[in-house]
């Protein structure tokens, strides 16, 4: 019950955060120098069309009027339309967001699958050969720019080999999954390095903790010590880190999307900001804010799963 | 109305009739050269189209593909040098020069098999002229209305006689489209694809990923197009596009940076194809700035500029040094001007005569545009030799777009132009109509003599006289010293060596009727 109340309270707290975020992005877009109508029309502008478009886009109205129209439409579920793409923003974001979410999810799964065992291995074999090799791998991961990793993977595993698609994201879920593996690994590469180091350090710390020695002295098996004592406790700070990395993956996917030709939201958002597509930027940011809030909530819930001493909504930890 | 005119118009009409007969009588493509053409050709391009409605669309990324889907009465030739008949078999012009009667091929059908009717022609023209959402009115604003007494006659009533009428009729907004299809799908869905008479039709468009065109089964030329499907695949990253081309994952890569062209030259399987374009870069000098009002100062800047260095440094030799704001591919280009060649001594002398020293100038450049930035940096270096300090004022793309319309914001600006039609009238309107773009960012009001030359060039029907008028105009720009020509850049494409029939006209339009690659 306490947990339910906690989640409900957190969800309610999200509402004002969400509203403030919307107001901030609405104002920020309009504070940017430049002219949305000019940006839409491009290089060769017919003055009559320019004036008509300004009117049509509502740019001649006061800021307050623009906001009330936007807010009123939003309450009715209308995110507006993209003047560049000539389609509703909800539809535009919906089609792109799926790709970016799947890419981030794939990258997160790859990060977990690769980083946790390697980080744990490095931690338990501290200063031995496996530790040195894993740390070296992590160092490469941190140093290698993602566009370079992407291009290397593209050259070695996709172009000319037919093993993986060189771009696009396919037509069905099987193809989507296959198409996401290389970009997912590219996006995960830097995160893997960070998480490995984090897990390793946590494992080293936890292994030296008194309660682990106590467990050993009780004659618990090394499996129980490893999973129930060391790994479980080492993962609590890692969960926070992982959540932050996933949020970063969503917004930082633009380079990967460009290299692998994925029709994700990263490139769309950059184009929309440059082109002063107010409705599209507001829509994208709204989705990002929602995802960030949800991921943070899930992370908090995960804490209580990893460590039963942490009770959501309770006064004690 | 039936009177034939013996000048450019008459010549074109004659040529038109001949080529019309050829097209109409034979309707057969030249013998196909490849034994087994590849079914599909994949073209990697950096950006996706965003609107396939020719009337409402903006930007080259949409415009360039319309020649594949729709056809107009006339079209520019593949080399951009002249205007040819397309769906018309001939035409006549009345005495006043304002009523143009076009005879259209009989039996034309759209890609969906429905016949092209008088109603389709009237609707296409009327929509292009009257649509409030169109940014292309400039090319059709001289058309008053259109009447089609039958399915094979299109009578165009112009507001006044103009030399650019034929060229304007090549604009993509006037390519005949199916009215019935528009009414069936509605204006919103029409942005996703149209029905025309071109060699291809839209098969599938997955926005942000690919646009697939399929061969029009009802295309009027038997045996064409050679390739059954053309896919425009979006590969935004330049390096990825090159890698995919080298890995044979795509057949053609477009919009490549100059440096990659040089890199691809060494690949025996790739043909680097810098196709001639009408894209000219120049520096516009803001003549409303006190320090730049003196003609001698502007001339000194012109003389101190060495345009060849831009070609060598920025374009690795793939561009050509410009001597005019007109591209050499234009029929009206005047070749009698010298390109800026870096005469430092003469430039210093002129500055001295003008009593100017320690001149500091800011140049407005588009943020994120590497060509703009490189032009600014080379100018900085070149003009330092005459004691002029150049400050790069790089502004984010949208701010740049707005600020360049404000003459208080800059001393110099990197400008450029590429034609949409094969006639300079559209371009000249940008320069001569001060209210449109402040003398194309120079702040210079063209004097009466120049205005008169331009006005005459707009209506002169004798092509030779017209060429002379535009030569005088280009000489005038040079004498005024308001523009410093930099370079003319090509369309930077690279193809697999087995690809044949690739055509990108100087205006940028793709023509793929004979595009093929051996399987």
Boltz contact constraints between the chains, C-beta under 6 A:
constraints:
  - contact:
      token1: [A, 33]
      token2: [B, 399]
      max_distance: 6.0
  - contact:
      token1: [A, 34]
      token2: [B, 398]
      max_distance: 6.0
  - contact:
      token1: [A, 34]
      token2: [B, 399]
      max_distance: 6.0
  - contact:
      token1: [A, 34]
      token2: [B, 402]
      max_distance: 6.0
  - contact:
      token1: [A, 35]
      token2: [B, 402]
      max_distance: 6.0
  - contact:
      token1: [A, 38]
      token2: [B, 401]
      max_distance: 6.0
  - contact:
      token1: [A, 38]
      token2: [B, 402]
      max_distance: 6.0
  - contact:
      token1: [A, 39]
      token2: [B, 398]
      max_distance: 6.0
  - contact:
      token1: [A, 41]
      token2: [B, 135]
      max_distance: 6.0
  - contact:
      token1: [A, 42]
      token2: [B, 58]
      max_distance: 6.0
  - contact:
      token1: [A, 42]
      token2: [B, 59]
      max_distance: 6.0
  - contact:
      token1: [A, 46]
      token2: [B, 135]
      max_distance: 6.0
  - contact:
      token1: [A, 46]
      token2: [B, 137]
      max_distance: 6.0
  - contact:
      token1: [A, 49]
      token2: [B, 135]
      max_distance: 6.0
  - contact:
      token1: [A, 52]
      token2: [B, 132]
      max_distance: 6.0
  - contact:
      token1: [A, 84]
      token2: [B, 50]
      max_distance: 6.0
  - contact:
      token1: [A, 85]
      token2: [B, 50]
      max_distance: 6.0
  - contact:
      token1: [A, 86]
      token2: [B, 51]
      max_distance: 6.0
  - contact:
      token1: [A, 86]
      token2: [B, 191]
      max_distance: 6.0
  - contact:
      token1: [A, 151]
      token2: [B, 239]
      max_distance: 6.0
  - contact:
      token1: [A, 154]
      token2: [B, 243]
      max_distance: 6.0
  - contact:
      token1: [A, 155]
      token2: [B, 243]
      max_distance: 6.0
  - contact:
      token1: [A, 159]
      token2: [B, 243]
      max_distance: 6.0
  - contact:
      token1: [A, 159]
      token2: [B, 247]
      max_distance: 6.0
  - contact:
      token1: [A, 159]
      token2: [B, 249]
      max_distance: 6.0
  - contact:
      token1: [A, 160]
      token2: [B, 247]
      max_distance: 6.0
  - contact:
      token1: [A, 166]
      token2: [B, 244]
      max_distance: 6.0
  - contact:
      token1: [A, 166]
      token2: [B, 249]
      max_distance: 6.0
  - contact:
      token1: [A, 167]
      token2: [B, 235]
      max_distance: 6.0
  - contact:
      token1: [A, 168]
      token2: [B, 209]
      max_distance: 6.0
  - contact:
      token1: [A, 258]
      token2: [B, 236]
      max_distance: 6.0
  - contact:
      token1: [A, 258]
      token2: [B, 237]
      max_distance: 6.0
  - contact:
      token1: [A, 259]
      token2: [B, 237]
      max_distance: 6.0
  - contact:
      token1: [A, 259]
      token2: [B, 240]
      max_distance: 6.0
  - contact:
      token1: [A, 261]
      token2: [B, 234]
      max_distance: 6.0
  - contact:
      token1: [A, 261]
      token2: [B, 235]
      max_distance: 6.0
  - contact:
      token1: [A, 263]
      token2: [B, 208]
      max_distance: 6.0
  - contact:
      token1: [A, 263]
      token2: [B, 209]
      max_distance: 6.0
  - contact:
      token1: [A, 274]
      token2: [B, 397]
      max_distance: 6.0
  - contact:
      token1: [A, 276]
      token2: [B, 398]
      max_distance: 6.0
